[in-house]
Amino acid sequence: MVIGKVDVRTTKILQKRMDRKALTEKRKEKYLCQARKATMLGVHTAKHISSSPSSSSSSSKMEEIEFIPTDSENTETFPSTSQMRVALPTVAQTCDRTGVSDRSAAILVNATLKDIGIITKDDSSRVVDRAKIRRERVKVRRDLKRKTIEKHPSIFGLYFDGRRDKTLKQTKVGKITARTTIKEEHIVLVSEPGSMYLGHVAPISGKVQSVAESILYFLNKNVDITTLQAIGCDGAVINTGHNNGIIRQIEIFLGHPLQWFICLLHTNELPLRYLLLHFEGKTFGPKGYCGPIGKQLERCEEMPIVKFEKITVSLPEISQHELSTDQQYMYLMCKGISKGIISSSLSARNPGNVSHSRWLTTANRILRLYISTKEPSQNLKLITEYVIKVYAPSWFEIKSKPSCQHGSNHFFGIIEKSRFLPEHIKNIIYSALQRNGYFAHPENILISMLADNKQHIRELGLRRILKSREMIKGRSQVREFKIPILNFEADTYIDLIDWLSVEITEPPLTKSISDHDLKSMISDVSAEIDILKFPCHTQAVERCIKLVTEASAAVCGIESRDGFIRSRIESRRTLPKFETKRQYETVLKDK
């Protein structure tokens, strides 16, 4: 084996292969010697216990030869020391799901196999090392991405959101490779309907141009975006700017308008945010408040429950299994305040962390502070009343009816529920809703009208769509999505805008539907319509953002993060819960 310096790596590989082969031959010879000794011992014992002492020497020799195993037999029964080539996709997915390292996973797998009896002293062919776990992880992550793209080559709805995460990064200084933590912008992309994770991108900066280019590059590389009809995100100006927002940039690139579905859960949070700013003043830091109410929110869960005044509320019926821990807390707290009774178990629960970006937990703490204050101030009463009568019911209505067909109704419901407030407070609420009235745009109102329970409203929506088709014939320019002036005294969601003074444009979701099909669609309200499957909120994106944040702290590189996330999602899908043996058996039966 004489190879030049340029092939040093290949030389090492061949040398290791020869060393392994020599070691295998040595172990095989040792095993054969042990087998011969055991056979000879068996023959000797058989001679002593034989009942026929006059047995001939020839028969003994024949017995001795018969007990000695041949080389061919020993070759078949010789324990294998080759690589463990059994695929372990479930183990790899579970390791990513639980955050177990390759080394720890190998120890656990080998310990289990040893207890079961698959790994023995004489047979180590099923031993799993950490390199095997690492290879399986890489393979599973790559296969999951390939299958997702093959299964969904085109998308109809794109929902996205972003966050700056603490991200692991490998840096090389000379010959030393080290891990450092940096702040990096991540944009998560989810396909709707179906809430399927598409992937995430890491733009150079958080500016509009950089983010839009990163999203379009990813989509062009992985899926067919010519079928894209709808887009969803939160109401941040960087996303929704009608001149140079991210959605506007994507529309211009595609050459056609998209249906805007701006998250209603975020819209529902904004009035509460501005209400707190009005009463408490400016905030400081990521968790701090300057006012008396905000300062008490930090330790409200430690305060004892006192006798409080009931505030009646009507909440929609919703299964608590569909709610997160924080959402369950708010639901039960609203029910308890409405009845005037708070259980000891509920009062002992944590309402969630204080955070300016987490308004659900802020609302929980407001309710917890209210039931612990003997003489609440007028401001605390008003904020609590707003949370119970407006914020919480709207939240659960959006959760229970997430379809885009209910979007305009939900938005009108927020306005209608806020009418009990004093005039100066209503002005604060209405100002926030005016700036975020995306579901009061004619395109979204027309979607709700097409699916309304009343026949005459569906017909009115159809006539307006057909009229808008006639008016825009010959136009090729992408329209600008602008929020019209809202009528806060409207009696129904249809009257939220003045139809005579606004430009009516057809909803992009209905552009591909013929006049005849539209007429058939409104005649049967019970028919399942694909364009109504898009959600009016972006909670699926929020869940994926959490996964990206966790992956950023666990693995390095965008490809590794992407595979790590897909592996976690697949593991939770195939085995959502495993508390008892019966749950695992149920999953196997479903498959």
Stockholm file with secondary structure:
# STOCKHOLM 1.0

chainA/1-591         MVIGKVDVRTTKILQKRMDRKALTEKRKEKYLCQARKATMLGVHTAKHISSSPSSSSSSSKMEEIEFIPTDSENTETFPSTSQMRVALPTVAQTCDRTGVSDRSAAILVNATLKDIGIITKDDSSRVVDRAKIRRERVKVRRDLKRKTIEKHPSIFGLYFDGRRDKTLKQTKVGKITARTTIKEEHIVLVSEPGSMYLGHVAPISGKVQSVAESILYFLNKNVDITTLQAIGCDGAVINTGHNNGIIRQIEIFLGHPLQWFICLLHTNELPLRYLLLHFEGKTFGPKGYCGPIGKQLERCEEMPIVKFEKITVSLPEISQHELSTDQQYMYLMCKGISKGIISSSLSARNPGNVSHSRWLTTANRILRLYISTKEPSQNLKLITEYVIKVYAPSWFEIKSKPSCQHGSNHFFGIIEKSRFLPEHIKNIIYSALQRNGYFAHPENILISMLADNKQHIRELGLRRILKSREMIKGRSQVREFKIPILNFEADTYIDLIDWLSVEITEPPLTKSISDHDLKSMISDVSAEIDILKFPCHTQAVERCIKLVTEASAAVCGIESRDGFIRSRIESRRTLPKFETKRQYETVLKDK
#=GR chainA/1-591 SS CCCCGGGHHHHHHHHHHHHHHHHHHHHHHHHHHHHHHHHHHHHHHHHHTCSCTTCCHHHHHHHHHHHSCCHHHHHHHSCCCSCCCCCCHHHHHHHHHHTCCHHHHHHHHHHHHHHHTSSCSSCCTTCCCHHHHHHHHHHHHHHHHHHHHHHCSBCSEEEEEEEEEEEEEEEEETTEEEEEEEEEEEEEEEEETTTEEEEEECCSSSSHHHHHHHHHHHHHHHSBCTTCCEEEECCCHHHHCTTTCHHHHHHHHHTSCCEEEECHHHHHHHHHHHHHHHHHCCEETTTEESSHHHHHHTTGGGSCCCCCCCCCCCCCCCCGGGSCHHHHHHHHHHHHHHHTCCCHHHHHSCCCCCCTTCHHHHHHHHHHHHTTCSSCCHHHHHHHHHIIIIIHHHHHHHHHSCBGGGHHHHHHHHHHHGGGSCHHHHHHHHHHHHHTCGGGSHHHHHHHHHTCSSHHHHHHHHHHHHHHHHHTTTCCSCCCCCCCCCCTTCSSGGGGSCTTTSCCCCCGGGTTSCHHHHHHHHHCTTSCCGGGCSBSSCHHHHHHHHHHHHHHTTCCSHHHHHHHHHHHHHHHHHCSCCSSHHHHHHHHHHC
#=GC SS_cons         CCCCGGGHHHHHHHHHHHHHHHHHHHHHHHHHHHHHHHHHHHHHHHHHTCSCTTCCHHHHHHHHHHHSCCHHHHHHHSCCCSCCCCCCHHHHHHHHHHTCCHHHHHHHHHHHHHHHTSSCSSCCTTCCCHHHHHHHHHHHHHHHHHHHHHHCSBCSEEEEEEEEEEEEEEEEETTEEEEEEEEEEEEEEEEETTTEEEEEECCSSSSHHHHHHHHHHHHHHHSBCTTCCEEEECCCHHHHCTTTCHHHHHHHHHTSCCEEEECHHHHHHHHHHHHHHHHHCCEETTTEESSHHHHHHTTGGGSCCCCCCCCCCCCCCCCGGGSCHHHHHHHHHHHHHHHTCCCHHHHHSCCCCCCTTCHHHHHHHHHHHHTTCSSCCHHHHHHHHHIIIIIHHHHHHHHHSCBGGGHHHHHHHHHHHGGGSCHHHHHHHHHHHHHTCGGGSHHHHHHHHHTCSSHHHHHHHHHHHHHHHHHTTTCCSCCCCCCCCCCTTCSSGGGGSCTTTSCCCCCGGGTTSCHHHHHHHHHCTTSCCGGGCSBSSCHHHHHHHHHHHHHHTTCCSHHHHHHHHHHHHHHHHHCSCCSSHHHHHHHHHHC
//
